[in-house]
Amino acid sequence: MAQTQAAGLHAREYETIYVLRPNVAKESQEKINQRVGEAVVREGGKLTTVENWGRRQLAYAVKKAKRGVYVYVKYVGGGAAVAEVERNLRMLDDVLKYQTVQVRDDVDASTVAVDAEALKFEAVELPGEDEVEETIERKLGFEGGPDRSSRDELPADEEDFENPLADNSEDAQ
């Protein structure tokens, strides 16, 4: 079976999407992309497409991040290539999530054309000042809210307010 995979007779086409931390540096993005490409080639696969979809909102917070850098990778290879790609992504701290999907079965890898332009990876710049995540304190109004010293003082003694749950013995008689 290993000989038929090497000849490209029983390859499969896969798509992997992985999400990086929102504040990942350009150099780290490029290193991760290079590592994924090397993992595919090392296992006898062929990388066909790499796209950086940019920084996007996540559906839910992942490791306290609400945004992430999405990267799409398409390749042809065997199950070993998928296992190696996912193993590499699992070990990297900048990767929040990843998912691989099989697109086609029984692809002849020798006939798959690879466009050099489709393999160019363009890293996303670091987030600007306008993209900084809003803290929970600011969302709840604890930061930058009204001045607390302008509030009225609470009553000094207990006689200033009446507790409706208290048992007032004078009123009961």
C-alpha positions, -999 to +999 in steps of 0.1 A: +000+000+000+029+024+007+042+019-028+009+028-044+006+059-023+041+070-033+032+065-069+001+088-064-026+062-071-045+063-039-041+098-026-069+119-012-075+157-012-078+174+021-086+209+034-073+221+068-083+254+084-064+265+114-070+295+136-040+315+151-040+338+181-051+373+171-018+390+181+005+365+164+035+381+147+041+380+109+072+359+114+054+333+135+026+331+109+052+324+082+070+298+103+037+279+110+028+280+073+063+267+064+060+239+090+026+228+077+040+227+042+070+207+052+048+182+071+027+176+039+058+171+017+076+150+042+047+125+042+046+123+004+018+148-001+016+178-024+005+213-012-019+229-037-034+260-021-026+283+009-048+313+018-047+336+047-083+348+054-072+374+079-082+383+114-119+375+120-144+373+149-147+338+165-181+323+171-171+318+208-141+326+229-113+301+225-085+303+251-098+337+261-095+350+225-125+364+207-107+370+174-083+348+154-063+347+122-078+321+098-055+301+075-068+277+048-046+250+034-055+225+007-033+195-001-032+160-017-018+131+002-025+101+025-037+098+060-002+101+073+000+136+059-031+146+078-018+131+110+015+149+106-001+182+099-024+179+129+004+168+151+025+199+142-005+222+147-013+206+181+023+214+194+022+251+185+011+276+212-001+302+186-027+277+171-061+280+188-080+255+167-077+234+136-099+211+115-092+189+086-119+177+061-115+152+033-127+168+000-121+140-025-112+103-025-090+085-049-070+114-064-040+108-087-014+131-071+008+130-102-019+148-123-026+175-097-014+208-110+002+232-085+001+269-092+031+287-076+009+318-070-016+298-050+012+287-025+023+323-017+015+330+019+007+366+030+009+372+067-015+395+085-001+426+103-004+429+141-037+443+152-039+481+154-052+503+182-087+502+168-088+463+169-079+460+205-104+438+223-127+455+247-123+443+283-152+429+303-148+457+328-153+483+301-183+464+287-199+463+321-192+500+326-167+497+354-139+515+334-146+551+323-180+551+339-195+578+361-176+593+390-184+573+421-178+602+445-208+621+431-232+594+444-253+601+475-240+587+507-258+557+522-277+563+554-255+564+585-278+547+610-303+520+606-332+542+617-331+561+583-345+531+565-370+505+574-364+468+567-397+452+557-385+417+567-376+427+602-399+418+631-408+451+647-420+442+681-435+476+688-457+474+657-468+438+664-484+447+698 
